[in-house]
Amino acid sequence: MISTKKRIAFFTHYTELYGANKSLINLAEGLLKAQLAEVMLVTPAEGKITGFAKKNSIPYLILPFYNEIQYNPRKGITGTLKNIFKLLYNWMLVLRHSRKLDRFDIIHSNSSATLIGAYFARWKQKPHIWHIREYGWEDYKFTYNFGYSYFQRWLNRSSAIIGISEAIYQQRIASSLVKTKVVIYNGVIFADDIPPPSIDPETQRISDKVIFAIIGLIREEKNQMEALQAFQQINEMHNKAELWIIGDGDPEYIHVLKTFVSRNGLSNCVKFTGFLDDITPVYKSLYCLLMCSTNEAMGRVTIEAMVNDVPVIGYNNAGTAEIIRDNYNGLLYSDGPAELSQKMKLLLNNSGLVKKIKHNARLEILEKFTIEKYSESVYNIYKNVLFSTH
């Protein structure tokens, strides 16, 4: 007889609270609230996610493992030796700490950026669920230390694979030999916590400013420059418009963005906020969110904006195109800053469209993106995997 309450060890590849870890936290919250599972987080270090775990009495284990990926691969014997060292070191951690996972039924890796969860699962002969949340090269420019085929071999040993969008599924999962492979959209909020809709588009904003924002990790692949170029055109016609660039990231790219702002006289209307632990209050100030990433695996902030009654204009590709239906629950563009600025102007000049988008976005959230739906769908994978192993 299989216990209905599963014990899950979640492996996360980093400690900040960007999209992947926020989605992991939501999954844990959903499982715990429904009393479906006991959970433990396994992280490579102390950080914001362990702070959250402490605050919410969620057990966690720190294992200082390496993610076997590289952004600027070092060629030659030195690079090879470093990669071998990281592999051996990770396996040493597996051998030394494997008993700490004895009581857990399932190991769940929260990203394709780390392999150590797969190693633990193999050594302990436990089911391994692999959550694929990124393209790898297209969105973060990382490659695997021992090549993609090495990752693929470990992926094929999984008990089940979860993709966060159809786009991710087709590119990273469809060719896998694993039988159980599904798409499960992230949930971002409990249904009861969805705020009430605003009565009128013009009464929602807390000031007379018109604030656009782009939120997330700042790097070239996220395309903040396109948002700046489009906003420059808006600024020429609207003297109360602002653009907030929220997040931190690549210092060199941030310098490029700030140089553009300075050279084009935008310093008084473009704001770099840095990373914000809680962006929920920020949404109350926003008129529109811009999602300019050309290869967004899903786009958690897109859904968060929709939850908070903020219209989204997104690039028409990958996960963003799955979430947004043009002129229904958001707007899509595909032809650079000029078209993006046109879409921004369209919202500014059409309050009826804004109202329709907000209404339909709310319906979409309730149908697809609640934490209840998310955690229940993942729990069903756990049940099926454990049933098949008994």
Secondary structure, DSSP 8 states (H G I E B T S, - for coil): ---SSEEEEEE-S--S-SHHHHHHHHHHHHHHHTT-EEEEEEESS-SHHHHHHHHTT--EEE------EESS---HHHHHHHHHHHHHHHHHHHHHHGGGGTT-SEEEE--TT--HHHHHHHHHT--EEEEE---SHHHH--EETT-HHHHHHHHTT-SEEEESSHHHIIIIITT-S-S-EEE-----B-GGG-----S-HHHH-SSS-EEEEEES-BSGGGTHHHHHHHHHHHHTT-TTEEEEEE--B-HHHHHHHHHHHHHTT-TTTEEEEE--S--HHHHTT-SEEEE--TT-SS-HHHHHHHHTT--EEEESSHHHHHH--BTTTBEEE-SHHHHHHHHHHHHHT-HHHHHHHHHHHHHHHHHH-BHHHHHHHHHHHHHHHHHHT-
